[in-house]
Amino acid sequence: MHTDNGIETLIDLNGNIVQQERGYWVEIHAWRVAPTVLIPHGIRYALTLHEQSGTRVLGYDNAHAVKPSGRFNYAGQVLPYDHKHRHIADKGVLYEFKDAYQLLRDFFEDVDRVLKETEK
């Protein structure tokens, strides 16, 4: 029996905007692509949280590679595309994509964290 580990659920959410408290909103984009070394799970995605002005304050995506922090030479290496932006100015940190259900859980846990932090 084949299980898609949430891929169809994530794709079904493509284009959805979910209103959050205090004028924030979540936007979800996800679609299938041919699996590659850079996108082995075969799905492109962008899950973002925006503040009232429209500025993205949190995002999970795989639109580009992000170099891990540190002073290592990554020339010639294939860097994973899955990453997250933890705040407005964050250039991105690696995110370990396990499956689409875990991606959704991790993203919405971070959404809850950000919204709670903005209450202060």
PyMOL commands that set and color helices and strands:
alter all, ss='L'
color gray80, all
select helices_A, chain A and resi 7-12+21-23+100-118
alter helices_A, ss='H'
color red, helices_A
select strands_A, chain A and resi 17-19+25-32+43-50+56-61+83-85+93-94
alter strands_A, ss='S'
color yellow, strands_A
deselect
rebuild
show_as cartoon
